Amino acid sequence: MSRSVVFMFEIHQPIRLKPYSALRLSERISKGIDSIYDWQLNEEVFKRAASKCYRPALQILWENIKNCGFKFSLSMSGVWIEQALKYCPDIIDSLRRIVDSGAVELVAQTYYHSISPLLWSLDELKEQVEESRRALWEIFGFRAKTAEATEFIYNNDIGRLFWGMGFKASVTEGVERVLAWRSPNYVYSAYGCDLRLLLRNYRLSDDVAFRFSNPSWDQYPLTADKYASWIATSPGDLVFIAMDFETFGEHHWPESGILEFLRWLPRELRAKGVESMTISEAVERYRPVDVYDVPPWNSISWADLEKDLSPWKSSELQLKALELYEEVGMYAKAVGGKYLRHWRNMGISDNFYYMSSKGGPSGEVHLYFSPFKKPLEAYTSYVLSLLPLYEEVLKEYLRGVRRYAWRVRTPPKYAFKFVWNGREIYRAYSLAEVLEAFRSLGEEVAEAHLISGHLQRWIREVLLWSDLADSIREAVEKERGSCLKGVIKVLEKSKP
């Protein structure tokens, strides 16, 4: 029977976009990028959640820390922290007090609670988790040892990334198709590295997160005593319970009894001999029993019944939006500054979640959280917000193309492909990789792509740098048949 429990609460509020129709696109462009956000709705939702959930639930947790020695972990998105500082700074003060108690572990997640784990490269995921880790240190003085990808998205590549970043542990879903006969109630090792993994017991977690106030549930009403008994009698070393923090007062309203449930649960657990602990304490106490092997093509998450990536990238609308988002991103990341920040705001996972066209129970959950009546409305509003940002990013990019073009890293669709004898032999995602290819693939291959004009066309149409394309064309025409050295000189000279 389990004598330990780990609770982790996820705290996030998206930066919502204004709904737009196609007829208002010109109006949207004229007002600038900042007008895409529905700041009034963001403030209203945050302050409502603060009143019903954040303040009372944090106060209850603080009392349980003092009276019961209750321990737990918190994962906060950076955009939630920013909104808390702006609209309700007293909540940040409450969190500082709780963190200073030493009873709470803060988990680094994607700063924008974003779709970065879904992108073709994990570079953006790494940058956002690093940004989250810095924010936790600067605001709360806490050095995060545990990392989480958005919505518990996980695969072996993500595990190795977190290990390489210096994290000791991560969290994800206990999924039957991965676990097979095994139980989630143990510590596991990531595949290919020594990262420790806690796997969410989704049945026990969802009993509170989704079923607590459902009168048709055969276990309704759920009391703290009953729930503590379920945890105590669960087989394994420990039970990992994870859910949205908004469960306590926002998803289930205070009138449901959810806050009283939270008040009494730590006491009932202690009475039954179940010790609460943080993620780091759990992975230090318990040795891993096996490897949790999740190949990238079988990535998992905690969302929907499928426990995969389909909540954000299964419908045609979602895939189109994701492709456009990545296209804007190759320029926004090169330019940086406010343009990169806006692009990352557009990558908040909620935006793609709203576009889901799923039916059944999963579809009902998507519609519950969405401010849009239909997925097409969510898609239209998203695209009509992203296009004006694209226009602004391109304007800035073209103003400094000589400086920015060398920073561009393209998604696979826009990479430069070296083809030889009808077969792709190399793919370059940047000018630096093109230069590297010229030096390694051989003169015959390189000059074939120069004489044909393929590289010049890629530089002109993808990197949008006509001057460089013209300079390479002139170098090729000047020394046709032996032009590689001249082109390399042109490229080297073009570096900022």
Secondary structure, DSSP 8 states (H G I E B T S, - for coil): ---EEEEEEEE-----B----GGGHHHHHHH-GGGGB-HHHHHHHHHHHIIIIIHHHHHHHHHHHHHH---EEEEE-HHHHHHHHHH-HHHHHHHHHHHHTT-EEEEB--TT-BSGGGSSSTHHHHHHHHHHHHHHHHHH-----EE--GGG-B-HHHHHHHHHTT--EEEEE--HHHHTT--SSSEEEETTS--EEEEE-HHHHHHHHTTTT-TTSTT-S--HHHHHHHHHTSSSS-EEEEEEGGGBTTTB-GGGTHHHHHHHHHHHHHHTT-EEE-HHHHHHHS---SEE---GGG-B-SSTTTTSSHHHHSSHHHHHHHHHHHHHHHHHHHH-HHHHHHHHHHTBHHHHHTT----HHHHHHHHHH-SSSSHHHHHHHHHHHHHHHHHHHHHHHHHTHHHHGGG----GGGSEEEEETTEEEEEESSHHHHHHHHHHS-HHHHHHHHHTTHHHHHHHHTS--HHHHHHHHHHHHHTTTS-HHHHHHHHHHH--
